[in-house]
Amino acid sequence: MFITLLTHSEELKKSTNTGQIVLEQARVFGIKCERVIWQRKAPDAALLQRLAQPSALLYPSDNAEPWSDAAPAHIVLIDSTWQQARKIYNHSPYLHSQPHLKLHAAQSRFTLRRNQILGGLCTCEAVATIAQSAGLSGFAQSLDSALAKFILTRQL
């Protein structure tokens, strides 16, 4: 599994960003994971090259297929607020041509932000879900535990 977090630059300033949890836990478990800062006018060249190989975008678009174990090894997630995610998606034609996958609607535990979409998961929850599906239960459990601690410390 190779995960790319396509991150809005404003997301890096937020204390509620869960993409950092994913990066830290991936490093511990030896999972290939990278953060690419989204640039509207100058897409990351290395990302564009990776997208030429079998990849998929985890994004709940109208044409998204349900997640399955047959997903490609490279998964791109947009790491941002839902409003920013729509902007990134709409202004990134290279994402439109990728197969789109969506996760089964679940109740998110992430309540640190407003304007969440129904069935929408935070980045950490989404990666934990796909990791569990890929048979990486230790990684998934570690993400879940780290997220629970993250949420608890920010609610105090």
C-alpha positions in Angstrom: 0.0 0.0 0.0 1.2 3.5 -0.9 -0.8 6.4 0.4 -0.5 10.0 -0.9 -2.0 12.7 1.2 -2.7 15.6 -1.2 -2.8 18.4 1.4 -4.1 21.9 1.1 -1.5 24.4 2.4 -3.9 25.8 5.0 -4.3 22.4 6.5 -0.7 22.5 7.7 -1.7 25.4 10.0 -4.5 23.5 11.7 -4.0 21.9 15.1 -6.9 19.5 14.1 -5.1 18.0 11.1 -5.2 14.2 11.3 -2.9 13.7 8.3 0.1 14.1 10.6 -1.1 11.1 12.6 -1.2 9.0 9.5 2.3 10.1 8.5 3.7 9.3 12.0 2.0 5.9 12.3 2.9 5.0 8.7 6.6 5.6 9.5 6.3 3.4 12.6 4.7 0.5 10.6 6.9 0.9 7.5 3.9 1.9 5.3 4.7 4.0 2.3 3.0 7.3 2.9 3.8 10.8 1.7 2.3 14.3 1.9 2.1 16.4 -1.2 1.2 20.0 -0.8 -1.5 20.8 -3.4 -0.5 23.5 -5.9 -3.3 24.7 -8.2 -1.1 25.9 -11.0 1.9 23.6 -10.6 0.9 20.0 -9.8 3.6 17.9 -8.2 5.5 16.2 -11.0 6.3 13.1 -9.0 2.6 12.7 -8.1 1.6 13.0 -11.7 4.1 10.3 -12.6 2.7 8.0 -9.9 -0.9 8.7 -11.1 0.2 7.3 -14.5 0.5 3.9 -12.7 -2.5 2.1 -11.3 -3.9 4.4 -8.6 -7.2 5.6 -7.2 -8.6 8.6 -5.5 -10.5 8.0 -2.3 -13.2 10.7 -2.7 -17.0 10.5 -2.5 -17.8 11.9 -6.0 -20.9 11.0 -7.9 -19.0 8.4 -10.0 -17.1 6.8 -7.0 -17.3 3.1 -6.7 -17.5 1.5 -3.2 -14.1 0.6 -1.7 -13.1 -3.0 -2.4 -10.1 -5.2 -1.6 -9.3 -5.0 -5.3 -8.2 -1.3 -5.0 -4.9 -0.4 -6.5 -1.8 -0.3 -4.4 -1.5 3.6 -4.7 -4.3 5.5 -3.0 -4.6 9.3 -3.0 -6.6 11.1 -0.3 -7.3 14.8 -0.2 -6.2 16.0 3.3 -8.2 19.1 4.0 -11.5 20.5 5.1 -14.4 19.2 3.0 -14.8 22.7 1.4 -11.1 22.8 0.5 -11.3 19.2 -0.7 -14.0 20.2 -3.2 -11.8 23.1 -4.4 -8.8 20.8 -4.8 -10.8 18.3 -6.7 -12.5 20.8 -8.9 -9.2 22.6 -9.8 -7.2 19.4 -10.4 -8.2 17.7 -13.7 -5.5 15.1 -13.2 -7.6 13.7 -10.3 -10.8 13.5 -12.5 -9.3 10.8 -14.7 -8.4 8.5 -11.7 -10.8 5.8 -10.6 -12.8 7.2 -7.7 -13.5 5.1 -4.6 -15.7 5.8 -1.6 -16.0 4.2 1.8 -19.2 2.9 3.2 -21.0 5.7 5.1 -19.9 5.5 8.8 -20.3 7.7 11.8 -17.2 9.7 12.3 -15.7 10.2 15.8 -14.0 13.3 14.6 -16.0 16.2 16.0 -13.3 18.9 16.2 -14.4 20.7 13.1 -17.6 22.2 11.8 -19.3 21.5 8.4 -18.6 17.8 8.3 -20.4 15.9 5.6 -22.7 13.0 6.4 -20.7 9.8 6.2 -17.5 11.7 5.8 -14.5 10.5 7.7 -11.4 12.5 8.7 -8.1 11.5 7.0 -7.0 9.3 9.9 -10.3 7.4 10.0 -10.3 6.9 6.2 -6.8 5.5 6.2 -7.6 3.3 9.2 -10.6 1.9 7.3 -8.6 1.1 4.2 -5.7 -0.3 6.2 -8.1 -2.7 8.0 -9.5 -3.8 4.6 -6.0 -4.4 3.3 -5.2 -6.7 6.2 -3.0 -4.2 8.0 -4.9 -4.5 11.3 -2.0 -3.4 13.5 -1.6 -0.2 11.5 -5.4 0.4 11.5 -5.6 -0.2 15.3 -2.7 2.1 15.9 -4.3 4.8 13.8 -7.6 4.4 15.8 -5.8 4.6 19.1 -3.7 7.6 18.1 -6.9 9.4 16.8 -8.8 8.7 20.0 -5.9 10.2 22.1 -5.7 13.2 19.6 -9.4 13.9 19.9 -9.3 13.6 23.7 -6.4 16.0 24.2 -8.0 18.6 22.0 -11.4 18.5 23.8 -9.9 19.2 27.2 
